[in-house]
Amino acid sequence: MFAQARFAPWGFQSGATMLGKLYIKAGSSYTWYDSGAVQLNNNTATQLFLNLTSIPSSALANIKEVGVQYISSSNGSQTSIYVAYITASN
């Protein structure tokens, strides 16, 4: 599964970082699976990748939620966040 994510450069302090994780919640217990944190850029989209082959097929048959988690460093500030082109294939 792939997604492109970035954040807007305005309002974000110099030296602050923004991370992103592509995730799904699946199965009857809403188990969380994610791509791992990747540092995002503010000018160009960063590609996030979640390897679906590492997830049990029983969970993939019951996906409850797909999204991107954004994590800002403690010196981050307000900005806009963007996600586009979420695609999945087997």
MOGIQUI-V172672 format. One record per pair of residues at least 24 apart in sequence whose C-alpha atoms are under 8 Angstrom apart, sorted by the first residue. I is the first residue (numbers start at 0). GAP is how many residues later the second one is. If there is no record, write none. Layout:
BEGIN
I_GAP + I_GAP
END
This chain:
BEGIN
0_48 + 0_49 + 0_50 + 0_51 + 0_85 + 0_86 + 0_87 + 0_88 + 1_45 + 1_46 + 1_47 + 1_48 + 1_83 + 1_84 + 1_85 + 1_86 + 2_44 + 2_45 + 2_46 + 2_80 + 2_81 + 2_82 + 2_83 + 2_84 + 3_41 + 3_42 + 3_43 + 3_44 + 3_79 + 3_80 + 3_81 + 3_82 + 4_35 + 4_40 + 4_41 + 4_42 + 4_43 + 4_76 + 4_77 + 4_78 + 4_79 + 5_34 + 5_35 + 5_36 + 5_37 + 5_38 + 5_39 + 5_40 + 5_75 + 5_76 + 5_77 + 6_33 + 6_34 + 6_35 + 6_36 + 6_72 + 6_73 + 6_74 + 6_75 + 7_34 + 7_35 + 7_71 + 7_72 + 7_73 + 7_74 + 8_33 + 8_34 + 8_70 + 9_69 + 10_66 + 10_67 + 10_68 + 11_64 + 11_65 + 11_66 + 11_67 + 12_62 + 12_63 + 12_64 + 14_60 + 15_56 + 15_57 + 15_58 + 15_59 + 15_60 + 16_55 + 16_56 + 16_59 + 17_52 + 17_53 + 17_54 + 17_55 + 17_58 + 18_51 + 18_52 + 18_53 + 19_28 + 19_48 + 19_49 + 19_50 + 19_51 + 20_27 + 20_47 + 20_48 + 20_49 + 21_26 + 21_27 + 21_28 + 21_44 + 21_45 + 21_46 + 21_47 + 22_27 + 22_43 + 22_44 + 22_45 + 22_46 + 23_39 + 23_40 + 23_41 + 23_42 + 23_43 + 24_38 + 24_39 + 24_40 + 24_41 + 25_33 + 25_34 + 25_36 + 25_37 + 25_38 + 25_39 + 26_31 + 26_32 + 26_33 + 26_34 + 26_35 + 26_36 + 26_37 + 27_34 + 29_34 + 51_38
END
